[in-house]
Amino acid sequence: MSQRTIVLKVPPADQQRLRSRLDALDLEWRSVPHASFSARGEGAVVTLYKSGKLVVQGADPEAFVLQHTDLNLPAGAQKQAEPASAAPEADDPFAHATGPFVGSDETGKGDYFGPLVVAAVRMDAHQSQKLTEWGVADSKKLTDKRALKLAVLLREEVEYTIESLQPPEYNAEYTRFRTLNPLLAAQHAKAIRALAQPGDAVLVDQFAKASVMEAALEGSDVRLFQAHRGERHVAVAAASILARAEFLLGLAELESQEGVSLHKGAGQPTDEAGVTFARANGMDALGRVAKLHFKNTGKIARRLG
């Protein structure tokens, strides 16, 4: 597959937040002359030069920017990377489907606090049209309030399953798997196996090499498809909304249980919330609310000295 390059300008005020978000990913960091940082992984090589120029190279660099940063794409790339709706495309495995099909997506893998949530949705072509008319789209393009409202409608309209790992369970599973992608594939596989029927077409928003998800679903009688920017397909978009709603509710429940404010993401406000929590409860208690392998844990520990 051919490689492409896009270049973005990152203002100084946004550079640390970008680094914090990338720190949460399973990337291979490297040294590059005249660069503040450079890393490889998630299908791309991303380099931020000291001039503020961000260079993203890969088969689909726009997908990396959309999924893993909050930066705006270059004007020429925006149309390509963000289709107007979640309607199927010409090469969509669901484009001519008449029977049920399944979409799967996750939320929380880049958030220090809160659960990791995977949702799978099963629907037919008629439901697909209805959901598109509702404005079902990638949850990252929706406000929290809108995602929560759409999730209520979706729970009444489609078959779905949700697999949620709260921080204590997540930390135990991460210790067992040692890296994120196999753990994430296992959660996708659980949700899909609980929902899909033999012969169903299943689309997963691709987050790793195709072989990782294929191994997790080995032996299942489904037709597996994987695609970057999978949320452009309404089944995956619906799954992303249900996953996001579950994450938001899970994070709110943790805040209520612990009596603290827990921020989304993995940036500076998250570090501050972690310091506040650890001062009140001790570093050992962070595992109740946080994904401990994130670099935030070390930052919090150093702050507390």
N, C-alpha and C positions, 0 to 999 in steps of 0.2 A: 504494500500500500504506500502511495507517495506521501512525502512529508511536506507540510506547508508551514509558513511562518507568519505570525501577526505581531505587530508592535504596538504597545500602548504606553501612554505617559502616566506615571503614578506620582501624584503630588507628595511632597515630603510628609505631610500630615497623615497620609494613608499608608505609608510604606511599612510601618511597624504592624499595623493591623493586618496587612497582607501577609507579612511573615508569620504572624501568629496563626492565621488560618491555615497556611501551608504546613506549619509545624505539626498540626493535628493529623496530617496525612502520612501515609507510609511511603515517604520519599527517600531517595538516595541523594544526600547532600554532597556537594563538591565545590572545589575552589576554582574560580574563574578570574583572570586578571581584570581589574577595573570594575568588578561586580561586587555589590553588597552581599548577594547570595545567588546560588544556582542549585537547582535540584532536578532530579529525573524520577519519573514515576507517574502512575495514573494516565499512561499513554502520551505523555508530553515531557519536554525539557523546558523548564522555566527559569529565566535569568533576569534578575533586576540589577541593572548597572547603576553606578553611583550618580550618573546623570539623571536618574529617575526613569530611564527607558526600560520597559519590561518587554522582553522578547520571549514569546511562547512558540515552541516548535513541536509539531506532531502531526498525526494523520488528521486530527480534528481539533486544532488549537482553540477554536471558538467554544467547543463543548467543555474543554478544561476551564476556560475563563468563566463560563456560565455556571458550572457546577461547583467550582472550588474558590471563587473569589466574588466580591461584590463590585467589581470594576465594570465600566461600560465598555462594550465592544467598539472597535473602529466602525465608522459609519458604513463602510463598504461591506463589513462582515455581519452587521446587525441583521440584515434581511435574511441572509443565508442561515444564520444560527438560531433565529427565533421565528419560526413559522407563525402565521397569524392565528392558527387554531390547532386543536389537537386532532384534526381530521386525518384519516389514513392517507399515506402517500402512495405513489404508483408502485413502489417496490415493497410496500408494507405487506407482511405475511397475513395480516388481517383484512386486507383491502377487499377481498371477495369472499370473506368468511360469512357463512350463513348460520353455522352452529356456534356454540359458546367458545370463547377464547379467554385467556387469562393474562393479566398484566401484573407486574410486581415491582415495588420500589421501596426505598428506605429513607428514614430521617433520623438524625441524631448522631451520625458517625463523625461529624465535625464539631460537635458540641461537647464541651468538657463536662458540664452538668447534665443530668437527666438520662433517660433511657436511650437505648438503640432500638428503633422500631422498624419492622418490615411489615408491609401490608401487601396482600394479593387480592385482586378483584377478578371475578368471572362474570362475563356479560355476553350478550349476543349483539348482532348488528343493529337491531331495533333500539336496544338500550344505548348503544354507542351514539346513535343519532340524537337521542334525547339528552344525553349527558353533554354532548357538544353544544346543543342549544342552551343548556343551563350555564354555559361558560366554564365548564370543567377544563382546567389547563394545569400546567406544571405548578405545583404548590409554591415554588420559589417566586412565582410571579404574582402571588396573592398575598393580601394582608392576613395576619393571624385571624382577625375577625371573620374575613370572608372564607378562609379555609375551614374554620370551625362550623360555619353555617352550612357550607356545601357538604361537609362530612355528615351532618345530620340527615340531609337528603339522600346521600349515597348509601347510608346504612339501611335505608328503607327500600332502595331501588335495586341494589345489586347484591349478589353473593360475595362474601369477602371473608378473609381470615387475617388476623393480626398476631404477629409474634413480637413481643416486647421483652427486652432484657433490661431490668432495672440495674443500677450501678453495681450492687454487690454480685449479682449473677453475671453481669457483663465482665467484671474484673476477674471472676473465676474462669469464665470461658476464654478470656484473652490470655490468661496464664496458660491454659491448656493448648490453645492454637498458636500462641506466640506472635502471630501477625494478624492484622485486621481482615484482610480479604477472605481467607478461608472461613473465618468466623462469620463474616457477613454472608458468604455463600451458603453456609449451613442454615442461617436464619431464613434466607430466601427459600431454600429447599424445604424447610419445615412448613412455611406458609403455602408454598405451591402444592406440596404433597397432600396437605390437608384440604385443598380446594379443587384442584384440577381433576378431571375425569380422563380415562384412557383416550388417547388420540387428540386431546386438546392442543391447540397452538398456544404456546406460552412465550411472552415477551418480557425480558428482564432488562431494566436500565443498566447497561454494561458498566461495571466498576473495576474490572480487572481483566486479565487475559481470559479468553473464552473458555479455556480448559478448566479454570477454577470452578466456574458455575457448572460446567458439564460434569465434572467429577462429583460435585455435591448432589446432582440429580441422577447420577448413574443408576440404572435399573428402573427408572420411572418411565411409564409409557406415555410420554408427552413429546410434542415437537417443540424443542427449545430454540428460541431466537434471542439474540442479544444485540443491543444497539445503543450507541452513545446518544445522548439527548432522547432517551426512550420516552420521556414524558410528552413528546409531541404526539404520541399515540394515546387516544383517550383512555384506554384501559390502564396504562401505566400512570397517566395523569391522575386518574381517579384513585389509584393505589397511593400515589404520592400525597394526595390530600388526606386520605384516611390515616396514613402514617404520620403526617405532620400534626394532625389534630390529636392523635394519641400521644405524640411526644409532648405537645403543649399541655395537655391535661396531666400527663405524668410529671412534668416539670412543676406545674402548679401544685400538684399533690405533695411533692417533695418539699416545696417551699412552705406549705401549710404544716406538714409534719415536723419540720425542723425549725420553723419560725424565723426563716431567713429569706433574703432575696437572692435568687440564683439566676445569673445571666445566661442567655443563649450565646453560642459561639465559643471562641477560645482566645479572645483578645484581652486587652488590659482591664476592662470592667469585670471580666471573668476572674482574673487574677485577684482583683480587689475583693470580690465576693468570697473567693477561696480563702484569702487571708483572714477575713472577718469570721468565716465559719471555723477555720482551724484554730484561731485564737480562743474561740468560745468552747470548742469541743475537742481540740487536739488533732494533730496530723493523722492519727490512726482512724479518726472518724470520717475522713474525707471519702473513704470508700463507700460510705452510705449514700453519697450524692454525686460522686464524680467518677469519671473514667481515668483510672490512676496512671495509665501508661502515657497519657498526654504530657507534654513538657511543662504544662502549667503546674503540675505537682512539684517538680523541682524548683520552679520559680517561687512557689508559695513557701516551700521549705526554707529556701534561702532568705526570703523576706522575714521569716520568723526567727531565723538564726539559731 
